[in-house]
Amino acid sequence: MSAPRPTVAAVITQAAAAYETRYGISGGERRLLRDLVSCRTAVLGGHKQQCAQCGHEVLAYNSCRNRHCPTCQGPARARWLAARAAELLPVPYFHVVFTLPAALGPLALHNKRVLYGLLFRAVATTLRTIARDPHHLGAEIGFLAVLHTWGQTLQHHPHLHCVVPGGGLSRDGARWIPSRSHFFLPVRVLSRHFRRTFLRFLRRASRRGTLRLRGPLAPLAESAQWQHWLRSLERPDWVVYAKPPFGGPAQVLKYLARYTHRVAISNQRLVAVAADHVTFRWKDYARGHRSRTMTLEPVAFLRRFLLHRLPRGFHHIRHYGLLGNRRRGEALAHVRALLDQAPAAPTPEPATGITDLPPRDACPQCGTGRLVVVAALAPVGPSPRLAAPRGWDSS
């Protein structure tokens, strides 16, 4: 029998107690780790299925549905993509990435909800302001923004991926103004406006007292130190990167499938999980996108993984402008009329190739029969594997 495939849940099972002893554990971290270990196990219950053709039985356990879980993202991604497929326009799409400077990383880790919220606001303000400028596009645009907080080696690296249709509505709404086919907005202008806007929002948050400046950040609570630190952030360029436009709607969907419902690390990237080490693959973008491996102590791996836990209820995918939730349907219908595009038909599933999910009721034994639920499986209660770490509750 082959060895079980390494998983993030396996790392949690063996390293949670040591992690708590070394670093302590918050209620949110406890819930996250418990969810990931319980996912698709008898702990959460499930149901028994039987093939109507060959009689083969399958036990299907419930998923945890935690958005940080590597196991749960496939079905959520498929549903989300089906909705987005109906919203694509027959125009080029651009990919623009806005990155927070490394110097802001410690402040963001201690103030995730505030700093990540400011990042979304600053990026949205920047893109819409520069796009409205008649010296650039002179139009009202719409776009989708997705927050990622990690780099390839799981270090803290907050950045926003934006997918933007190449063009927008004129001020009077009577015309669609297309961008140039291979150029959207000037990156240097975006970078400077992004830096200026984010720091303005950050100063405002400080005046309102919404920032926590404790521990290593305590010196910044002194006014002179705070002002000096902010001035140091005004000097370097902030990284804004614009990728070439996508080839068409199919490429947009493939991109979204990779980025929107992604977690810090997938189980597929894990090479080995042992008592004293965790090895995973990563891409070295600085050296020709080479595939490399990294080995960490399990507790160190778990600490890096938990850096990317988002605040409860925080929306990491947001829509702006013409694609904003309040006006998206009406705005898209108007733009399609201007572009002479027929209304998009409802798409129940993403296009072929976007996801590798098999039909949910196909029998794995005969391949032709349909699985039918024949019995419910009640949850068996908290996993005994999580009983040892101090302070873990079972509620």
C-alpha positions as CSV (number, residue, x, y, z in Angstrom):
1,M,0.0,0.0,0.0
2,S,1.4,3.4,-1.0
3,A,2.1,6.0,1.7
4,P,-0.7,8.6,2.4
5,R,-0.4,11.8,0.5
6,P,1.1,14.6,2.6
7,T,-1.5,17.2,3.6
8,V,-1.6,20.5,5.6
9,A,-4.0,18.6,8.0
10,A,-1.3,16.1,8.8
11,V,1.1,18.9,9.7
12,I,-1.5,20.4,12.0
13,T,-2.2,17.1,13.7
14,Q,1.4,16.6,14.6
15,A,2.5,20.1,15.3
16,A,-0.4,22.0,16.9
17,A,0.6,21.2,20.5
18,A,4.2,22.3,19.9
19,Y,3.0,25.4,18.1
20,E,0.7,26.4,21.0
21,T,3.5,25.8,23.5
22,R,5.9,28.0,21.6
23,Y,3.6,30.8,20.4
24,G,0.2,30.5,22.1
25,I,-3.0,30.3,20.1
26,S,-5.9,32.6,19.4
27,G,-9.5,31.5,19.2
28,G,-9.5,32.2,15.4
29,E,-6.4,30.1,14.9
30,R,-7.9,27.3,17.0
31,R,-11.1,27.2,14.9
32,L,-9.1,27.2,11.7
33,L,-6.8,24.3,12.7
34,R,-9.7,22.3,14.1
35,D,-11.7,22.8,10.8
36,L,-8.8,21.7,8.6
37,V,-8.1,18.6,10.6
38,S,-11.8,17.6,10.7
39,C,-12.5,18.3,7.0
40,R,-13.9,15.3,5.2
41,T,-13.6,13.0,8.2
42,A,-16.2,11.3,10.3
43,V,-15.9,14.1,12.8
44,L,-18.2,16.3,10.6
45,G,-20.5,13.5,9.6
46,G,-21.6,12.8,6.1
47,H,-23.6,10.3,4.1
48,K,-23.4,6.8,2.5
49,Q,-23.9,6.6,-1.2
50,Q,-24.6,3.5,-3.3
51,C,-24.3,3.1,-7.1
52,A,-27.7,2.4,-8.6
53,Q,-26.1,0.2,-11.3
54,C,-23.3,-1.9,-9.6
55,G,-24.1,-1.5,-5.9
56,H,-20.7,0.0,-5.0
57,E,-20.9,1.9,-1.7
58,V,-19.0,5.1,-1.0
59,L,-18.7,7.0,2.3
60,A,-18.7,10.8,1.7
61,Y,-17.8,12.9,4.6
62,N,-18.7,16.6,4.9
63,S,-16.3,19.4,4.2
64,C,-15.4,22.1,6.7
65,R,-16.1,24.9,4.2
66,N,-13.4,27.0,5.8
67,R,-12.0,29.4,3.2
68,H,-8.5,28.7,4.3
69,C,-8.8,25.0,3.7
70,P,-6.9,23.5,0.8
71,T,-9.5,20.7,0.4
72,C,-12.6,22.9,0.2
73,Q,-11.8,25.4,-2.6
74,G,-12.6,23.4,-5.7
75,P,-16.4,23.3,-5.4
76,A,-16.5,26.9,-4.2
77,R,-14.3,28.0,-7.1
78,A,-16.5,26.2,-9.6
79,R,-19.7,27.9,-8.4
80,W,-18.1,31.3,-8.3
81,L,-16.6,30.9,-11.8
82,A,-20.0,30.0,-13.2
83,A,-21.4,33.3,-12.1
84,R,-18.4,35.2,-13.5
85,A,-18.5,33.5,-16.9
86,A,-21.9,35.3,-17.5
87,E,-20.3,38.7,-16.8
88,L,-17.4,38.7,-19.2
89,L,-17.3,41.4,-21.9
90,P,-15.9,41.0,-25.5
91,V,-13.0,43.3,-24.8
92,P,-9.3,42.7,-23.7
93,Y,-8.8,42.2,-20.0
94,F,-5.7,43.4,-18.1
95,H,-4.1,42.1,-15.0
96,V,-2.6,44.7,-12.6
97,V,-0.9,43.8,-9.3
98,F,-0.5,46.3,-6.4
99,T,2.0,45.3,-3.7
100,L,2.4,46.8,-0.2
101,P,6.1,47.6,0.7
102,A,7.8,45.1,3.0
103,A,8.2,47.9,5.6
104,L,4.4,47.9,6.1
105,G,4.3,44.1,6.7
106,P,4.6,44.1,10.5
107,L,1.9,46.9,10.8
108,A,-0.4,44.9,8.5
109,L,0.1,41.6,10.5
110,H,-0.9,43.4,13.7
111,N,-3.8,45.3,12.0
112,K,-5.0,42.9,9.3
113,R,-8.6,44.2,9.0
114,V,-7.6,47.9,8.9
115,L,-4.5,47.6,6.6
116,Y,-6.0,45.1,4.2
117,G,-9.1,47.3,4.0
118,L,-6.9,50.3,3.3
119,L,-5.2,48.4,0.6
120,F,-8.5,47.7,-1.2
121,R,-9.6,51.3,-0.9
122,A,-6.3,52.8,-2.1
123,V,-6.2,50.5,-5.1
124,A,-9.8,51.2,-6.0
125,T,-9.3,54.9,-5.7
126,T,-6.1,54.8,-7.7
127,L,-7.5,52.8,-10.6
128,R,-10.7,54.7,-10.9
129,T,-9.1,58.2,-10.5
130,I,-6.4,57.6,-13.1
131,A,-8.8,55.9,-15.5
132,R,-11.2,58.9,-15.3
133,D,-8.4,61.3,-16.1
134,P,-8.9,62.5,-19.8
135,H,-5.1,62.5,-20.2
136,H,-5.2,58.7,-19.8
137,L,-8.5,56.8,-20.5
138,G,-11.1,59.3,-19.5
139,A,-13.7,56.7,-18.6
140,E,-15.5,55.0,-15.7
141,I,-14.1,51.5,-15.4
142,G,-15.0,48.3,-13.5
143,F,-12.8,45.7,-12.1
144,L,-12.4,42.7,-9.7
145,A,-9.7,42.7,-6.9
146,V,-8.4,39.7,-5.1
147,L,-6.3,39.8,-2.0
148,H,-3.3,37.5,-1.6
149,T,-1.1,37.8,1.5
150,W,1.6,35.2,0.7
151,G,4.7,34.7,-1.4
152,Q,5.8,31.3,-2.8
153,T,7.7,30.4,0.5
154,L,4.7,31.4,2.7
155,Q,6.3,34.7,3.9
156,H,4.0,37.6,4.5
157,H,3.6,39.5,1.2
158,P,0.2,41.4,0.9
159,H,-0.8,42.3,-2.6
160,L,-3.9,42.8,-4.7
161,H,-4.5,41.1,-8.1
162,C,-6.9,43.2,-10.2
163,V,-8.6,42.0,-13.4
164,V,-9.8,45.0,-15.4
165,P,-11.8,45.1,-18.7
166,G,-9.8,47.2,-21.2
167,G,-12.0,50.3,-21.4
168,G,-14.9,52.0,-19.7
169,L,-17.9,54.3,-20.1
170,S,-17.7,57.9,-21.1
171,R,-18.7,60.5,-18.5
172,D,-22.2,60.8,-20.0
173,G,-22.5,57.0,-20.3
174,A,-23.3,57.2,-24.0
175,R,-20.0,55.6,-25.3
176,W,-17.7,52.8,-24.6
177,I,-14.1,54.1,-24.6
178,P,-11.7,51.3,-25.4
179,S,-8.2,51.2,-24.0
180,R,-5.2,50.6,-26.3
181,S,-5.0,46.9,-27.2
182,H,-1.7,46.3,-25.3
183,F,-1.7,49.2,-22.8
184,F,-4.1,50.1,-20.1
185,L,-2.8,52.8,-17.7
186,P,0.8,54.0,-17.1
187,V,2.4,52.0,-14.3
188,R,4.5,54.8,-12.9
189,V,1.5,57.1,-12.5
190,L,-0.5,54.3,-10.8
191,S,2.4,53.6,-8.5
192,R,2.8,57.2,-7.3
193,H,-0.9,57.7,-6.9
194,F,-1.2,54.4,-5.0
195,R,1.6,55.4,-2.6
196,R,0.2,58.8,-2.0
197,T,-3.4,57.5,-1.5
198,F,-2.5,54.7,0.8
199,L,-0.4,56.9,3.1
200,R,-3.2,59.5,3.2
201,F,-5.6,56.8,4.3
202,L,-3.0,55.4,6.8
203,R,-2.6,58.8,8.4
204,R,-6.3,59.2,8.7
205,A,-6.6,55.8,10.4
206,S,-3.9,56.8,12.9
207,R,-5.7,60.0,13.8
208,R,-8.8,58.0,14.4
209,G,-7.0,55.7,16.8
210,T,-7.8,52.5,14.8
211,L,-4.3,51.2,14.7
212,R,-2.8,48.8,17.3
213,L,0.8,49.7,18.0
214,R,2.0,47.2,20.5
215,G,5.1,45.0,21.0
216,P,7.7,45.7,18.3
217,L,5.4,48.5,16.9
218,A,5.2,50.3,20.3
219,P,7.9,53.0,19.3
220,L,5.6,54.1,16.5
221,A,3.0,55.2,19.1
222,E,5.3,58.3,19.7
223,S,4.3,61.0,17.3
224,A,7.8,62.0,16.1
225,Q,8.7,58.4,15.4
226,W,5.5,57.8,13.5
227,Q,6.0,60.8,11.3
228,H,9.6,59.9,10.6
229,W,8.5,56.3,9.7
230,L,5.8,57.6,7.3
231,R,8.3,59.9,5.6
232,S,10.6,56.9,5.0
233,L,7.7,55.2,3.1
234,E,7.3,58.2,0.8
235,R,10.7,57.9,-0.8
236,P,10.9,54.5,-2.5
237,D,8.7,53.5,-5.4
238,W,5.8,51.2,-4.6
239,V,5.5,48.1,-6.8
240,V,2.7,48.1,-9.4
241,Y,2.9,45.6,-12.1
242,A,0.8,45.4,-15.2
243,K,0.8,42.1,-17.1
244,P,0.0,41.8,-20.8
245,P,-3.7,41.6,-21.7
246,F,-5.4,38.2,-21.7
247,G,-6.2,36.6,-25.0
248,G,-9.9,36.4,-24.4
249,P,-12.7,35.4,-22.0
250,A,-11.5,31.8,-21.7
251,Q,-8.0,33.0,-20.5
252,V,-9.7,35.3,-18.0
253,L,-11.6,32.4,-16.5
254,K,-8.5,30.2,-16.3
255,Y,-6.7,33.0,-14.5
256,L,-9.6,33.5,-12.1
257,A,-9.7,29.8,-11.4
258,R,-6.0,29.9,-10.3
259,Y,-6.2,33.1,-8.2
260,T,-9.6,33.7,-6.6
261,H,-10.1,30.7,-4.3
262,R,-6.5,30.1,-3.6
263,V,-5.1,29.5,-0.2
264,A,-1.5,30.1,1.1
265,I,-0.4,26.6,0.1
266,S,-2.2,23.6,-1.5
267,N,-1.8,20.0,-0.5
268,Q,-0.4,19.4,-4.0
269,R,2.7,21.5,-3.2
270,L,3.7,19.3,-0.2
271,V,6.5,16.8,-0.9
272,A,6.9,15.3,2.5
273,V,5.5,15.6,6.0
274,A,7.6,14.0,8.8
275,A,7.9,14.4,12.6
276,D,10.8,16.8,12.2
277,H,10.3,18.5,8.9
278,V,7.9,19.6,6.2
279,T,9.1,19.9,2.6
280,F,7.2,21.8,-0.1
281,R,7.7,23.0,-3.7
282,W,7.9,26.6,-4.6
283,K,8.6,28.7,-7.7
284,D,11.7,30.9,-7.8
285,Y,10.4,33.7,-10.0
286,A,13.7,35.6,-9.6
287,R,15.6,32.8,-11.3
288,G,13.5,32.0,-14.4
289,H,10.5,30.5,-12.5
290,R,12.6,27.5,-11.4
291,S,10.8,24.9,-9.3
292,R,12.6,24.4,-6.0
293,T,11.9,22.8,-2.6
294,M,12.1,24.2,0.9
295,T,12.2,22.3,4.2
296,L,11.0,23.8,7.4
297,E,10.4,22.5,11.0
298,P,6.7,21.6,11.3
299,V,6.0,24.4,13.9
300,A,7.8,27.0,11.6
301,F,5.7,25.8,8.7
302,L,2.5,26.1,10.7
303,R,3.5,29.6,11.8
304,R,4.0,30.7,8.3
305,F,0.7,29.1,7.2
306,L,-1.2,30.9,10.0
307,L,0.2,34.3,9.0
308,H,-2.3,34.3,6.2
309,R,-5.5,33.7,8.2
310,L,-7.9,36.5,7.3
311,P,-10.1,38.3,9.9
312,R,-13.5,36.7,10.3
313,G,-16.0,38.1,7.8
314,F,-13.3,39.9,5.8
315,H,-14.1,39.9,2.0
316,H,-10.9,39.1,0.1
317,I,-12.7,39.3,-3.3
318,R,-14.3,42.7,-4.1
319,H,-15.9,44.3,-7.2
320,Y,-15.7,48.0,-8.1
321,G,-17.0,50.6,-10.5
322,L,-19.1,49.1,-13.3
323,L,-18.7,45.7,-11.7
324,G,-19.7,46.8,-8.2
325,N,-22.4,44.6,-6.7
326,R,-25.1,47.3,-6.6
327,R,-24.9,48.2,-10.3
328,R,-23.3,45.3,-12.0
329,G,-26.4,43.9,-13.8
330,E,-27.6,47.2,-15.1
331,A,-24.1,48.4,-16.1
332,L,-23.2,45.2,-17.9
333,A,-26.5,45.2,-19.9
334,H,-25.8,48.9,-20.9
335,V,-22.2,48.1,-22.0
336,R,-23.3,45.1,-24.0
337,A,-25.8,47.2,-25.8
338,L,-23.1,49.7,-26.7
339,L,-20.8,46.9,-27.9
340,D,-23.7,45.1,-29.8
341,Q,-23.2,42.0,-27.7
342,A,-26.2,39.7,-27.0
343,P,-27.0,39.2,-23.3
344,A,-25.0,36.4,-21.7
345,A,-26.9,33.2,-21.2
346,P,-26.8,31.6,-17.7
347,T,-23.8,29.3,-17.3
348,P,-24.5,26.5,-14.9
349,E,-20.9,25.2,-14.9
350,P,-17.5,26.7,-15.8
351,A,-16.2,26.1,-19.3
352,T,-14.4,22.8,-19.8
353,G,-10.8,22.9,-18.7
354,I,-11.4,25.5,-15.9
355,T,-11.8,22.8,-13.2
356,D,-10.9,19.1,-13.1
357,L,-13.8,18.3,-10.7
358,P,-15.6,15.1,-11.8
359,P,-19.4,14.8,-11.8
360,R,-20.5,14.7,-8.2
361,D,-22.7,11.6,-8.6
362,A,-20.6,9.5,-10.9
363,C,-19.7,6.0,-9.6
364,P,-15.9,5.6,-9.2
365,Q,-16.2,1.8,-9.6
366,C,-18.2,1.3,-12.8
367,G,-17.9,4.8,-14.2
368,T,-21.4,4.8,-15.6
369,G,-23.8,4.3,-12.7
370,R,-25.1,7.1,-10.5
371,L,-24.5,7.3,-6.8
372,V,-27.6,7.7,-4.6
373,V,-27.6,8.7,-1.0
374,V,-28.9,5.7,1.1
375,A,-28.0,6.8,4.7
376,A,-26.9,9.8,6.7
377,L,-23.8,9.6,8.9
378,A,-24.0,11.5,12.1
379,P,-20.9,13.5,13.3
380,V,-18.8,11.5,15.7
381,G,-17.7,14.5,17.8
382,P,-14.4,16.2,18.2
383,S,-11.3,14.4,16.9
384,P,-9.3,12.8,19.7
385,R,-6.2,13.9,17.8
386,L,-6.9,17.5,18.9
387,A,-7.6,16.7,22.5
388,A,-3.9,17.0,23.6
389,P,-3.0,20.6,22.9
390,R,-3.6,22.8,25.9
391,G,-6.6,25.1,25.7
392,W,-8.3,23.5,22.7
393,D,-12.0,23.4,23.1
394,S,-14.5,21.0,21.6
395,S,-17.4,23.4,21.2
